[in-house]
Amino acid sequence: MPANEDMSKTLSLANIRSSLIRQEDTIIFQLIERAQFARNTPVYVSEGVPVPGYDRSGRRYSLLEYVLRETEQLHGSVRRYTSPTEHPFFPDEVPPLVLPPISYPSVLAPCAERINLNARIMQVYTDEILPAIAEDGDDGNYGSAATLDVLVLQALSSRIHYGKFVAEAKFRARPEAYTPLIRARDADGLMALLTDEPQERRVVERVRIKAATFGQDIEIPADVTTAGGGSAAWFARSAAAAAANVMGGATAAAAAGGGADGDGSGTGAGAGTALLPRFKVSFDALADIYDRIVMPLTKDVQVMYLLQRLDDEPSADGQ
């Protein structure tokens, strides 16, 4: 972003929504990619793979930690972590820049620089997210798994820490509501004020549908070019069947060309053609990850930011 660009537009509702949706797409795609490999436990434990890297206490890094740190060494040198939307997992080891720094206009309060939840993100990723998307076992694809893990972690970190921008926008929209709670250090009150449960439910369902859409294995039957009006008609029926599978509704299943039982046995897509697609990863699992992990951590960032939002401002008595 050019140094002279006004970053205040970052706080517009339209921009925030657009950014969150783009990040949502990235997370879903990266999780689907990671799900193609087994869990591969040795990737995540020290000494599981003898990498040539150690932390400051002398503990050997896990393969994931090693690949992530080496990635951050490269990305950090070309300004990735000078952006207010990016946060390193190894904040004490960001390398010197090889490009001139960019001076970003200030949008967030100074406290934003003190908030980094990446240690929690790493922990919840290895303990909860991976078991939900990857099959148990070891397929030997350690490098591929670790490389994809890095992409997932970076996407999760960006999405979760974007809560700082969300919190700032909410504060600016209603300072009279947030300021008393901040002054009182009322974390529970802040959480209640910023929570919009109907919107959160919409986000979860949107993630569920996107995960089902992005994660389909699409196989076009050999007879589809002459059946039911061609490939477009076949795809429309398959998409309707997928919607029925996601939402669990008999009405949508019937719209797919099948009976009320959703067996896809209706005419129009070729005799014997199965309409219900196969999925690379459970769309329910991805929706649950957003519901239980991504959005709660994002709201934790919002509360942490708001609690410190006024710390660097003069108090009412000028002190």
N, C-alpha and C positions, 0 to 999 in steps of 0.2 A: 504493500500500500504506500503511495507517495507520502512523503513527510508532511506536505501541506494540505492533505485531505482532511476534511472535518470529520473526525470520528464520532461526533455527537449523534450522527444518524444511526450509529450502531445501536443506540438505545430506542429507536423507533419500534413500535409494536410490529410493523410489517417486516422490518429487518430481522428482529429477534425471531419471529416465527419462521421466516425463510431460512435463517441459519440453523435453527433447531431441527427443521425438517431435513435439510441437507446432511447434518451430522447424524441424524437418525438413519438415513439411507446408508451412509458409510458404515455405521456400526453393524447394521443388519447384513450387508454384503460381506464384511470382514468376518463376522461370526459364521456365516454360511461357508466361507472359504476354509476357516479353521476346522469346521466340523468334518471335513473330508478325511482328516487324519485321526488316528487313535489318540487317546489321552497322553500316552508316552511319558509316564511319571518321571523317568530319569532326567528329563529336560528341566525339571523344576526343583531339583534337590542338589545341594552342594555335594561334589564328588560323584554325582550321577554320571557326568561326562567330565573328563579331566581337562577343563579349559585353562588357558594360560592367563588367568586373571584372578585377583584376590582383593577383598575389601581391606579397609584400614586396620582391621583386627587380625588379619591373616587368614580369614576364612575364604576358601575357594568359592568363586561365584558359581551359581548354577549356570547351565547353558543359556537359559532365558535371560538371566541377569547379564551375562557376558555379551550376548548379542544385543540386548537393549542398550547397555552402556556404550558399546562400540558404535552403535547407530547414533546415539546422542552425541558422541564425540564428533562425528561427521556433521550431523544436522546443526549442532550448536555452533560450529565454526562458521556456518553460512547463515547465521542470524535467526534460526528458528526460535530460539528461546528469548530473543529480544521482543517478540510479539506478545502483547498482553493476553492473547488467547492460548498461549502454549506454556506448558509447565514440564520441566524435566523430572525424570524419576531419580536422577542422580544430581540434585541441585548443587552440591558442593564440588562437582567435578565438570562443570560446563567449561569447555575449552575457550581459548582466545579466539576472537573473530578474525577471519581472513578477508572479510568484506567490511566496508565502512558501516558503522552503526546507523540505524534509522531512528530518528526522534519522533515518536508517536505523540500526537496531541493527547493530553490527559483527559480521560473520560471517567475512570474509576477513582475512588478514594485511595490514598497511599496504602491503606491497610491491605489492599488486594495483593500486593507483593508478598505479604506474610502468610498467605493461605495456599497450601499445597497438600492435597489429599492423596497424592499418588501412592504413598505407602499403603493406605487403606484400599485403594483401587487394585494394586498388585495382589494384596492378600485375598480380597473377595474374588478376584479373577481366578486365581489358582484353586481356591477352596470351594467356590460355588458355581462360577460361570462355566469353567471348563468341564466339570462333571455333568453339567446339564446339557452340553452340546456335543461332547466328544465321547465316542464309545470307549468303554474300558478296554485296556489292552496296550500292546506295544507293537507298532508296525515298523519300527526302525527309522521312520522319517523324522528324525530329531531336528535336523536343520530346517526343513520345511515348516515343521510345527512351530519352532521358535521364531522364525521369520514372520509367520502369520500372527503369532502371539504379540509381537511388537506392534504390528499394525492395529490389532484390536485394542491394545493398551493405549496407544496414542489417540485412537478415536474416542475411547471411553473417557480418557483424561480431558480431552478438549471439550466434550459434551458436558461432563460433570462440572468442570471449572467455568463453563459458560454461565453457570449460576450466578457468578459475580455481576455479569452484565444484566441478567434478569433482575437481580436484587436491586441494582442501582436504578434501573428503569422503574421498578415498583416504588422505590423510595421517592424518586423525583415526582412520580404521579400522585403520591399521597403522603407527603412529609408529615402532615399533621397527625396521621394515624400511626406512622412508624416511629416518630421521634420519641414520644413518651415511653414506648416499649423499649427502645434502645437505651434511654436514660435509666430505666428501671432494671436493665439487664435481664429482661423477661424473654428468655429464649423460647419458652413454650408459647407465649403470646405471639411472638414473631412468627413461629411456625404455623400457628393457627391462622394468622392474618394472611400469610402468603400462599396458603394452600387453597387450591381450587379443585376439589374432588371431581366434579363433572368433567372439567377439562382433562384431568389426569386419566379418567376412564376413556375419554376419546383418544388420547394418545396411545394408551395400551391397545385399544382395538385397532387403531391405525397401524401400529407395529405388527400386530397379529396378521392383518391382511397383507401388509407389505411382505412379511416373512414368508407367507404362503405363496405370494405372487413371485417374489424374487427366487424362492427356493425350489421351484418346480423343476422336475426333470421332464422336459417336453419332448415327446417322441411322436412324430407325425406318421400315421399309418400309411402303408403303401397305396391304399385305395382312396386316400383323402382328396386327391385332386379332382376326382369325378363324383364324389359323394357329397350330398347335402349342400351343394352350392360352392364347393371349393374349400381351400384352406382357411379362408376368413370365417366361413360359417362353422367349420370344425373347431377353430380356435375359440370362437364366441361360446360354443356349447361347452368346450372344455373349461373355459374361464368361469362359466356359470356353475359347472360342477365343482370346481375348486372352491367357489364362494360357498356352496352348500356344505362342503366338507369343513371349511373354516368356521362357519356360523352355526352349523348343526341344524339347519332348517330344512324341513321337507319341501317347503314351497320353492326355495331356491333350487333344490335338487330336481324338482319337477320341471323347472324352467330350463334345466340343462338338457332336457330331452328324455329324462328317465321317469319312472313312476314315482309315487309318493315315498317309496322306500329309498330313493336316491341311488338305485343301482345302475343308472346310466344306460338302461336298456332300450331307450326310445330310439326312434328312427332318425335318419338325417345325417349321421356321421359315419356311415359304413357299417355293415353287419359285423357284429362281433367286436367292434372297436370299443375299447375301454376309455371312458371319458375322464374318470377320476385320475388325477396325476399322482405321481410319486413325489415325495419331498425330500430334499437333501438334509434337512434338519427340522426338528419339531417347531412349528410356528407357535405353539403354546409355550414352549420353553423360552423362546425369544421374547414373547410378550411378558412372561413371568419375570425374566431378567430385567426388563424395563420397569415393571411394576414394583418389584421388591428391592432392586439394587440401583439402577441408573437414576430414577427420579428421586428416591429418598436421599441418595448421596448428593444430587444436585441441590436439593432443598437444604441439606446440611451446610453446603457451601454458602447458600444464600443467607442462612442464619448466622454463620460465622462472620460473613462479610458485614451484615447489618449490625451485629453486636459491636463491631469495631468502626463502623461507618463514621461516627462523630468523634472518634478519639483524636484526630488530627485537626479538629476545628476548635476555635476558641469557644469557651463556655459563655453563658449569658452574662456573667460578671466580668468577662474579659480576661480571666485567668488562663 
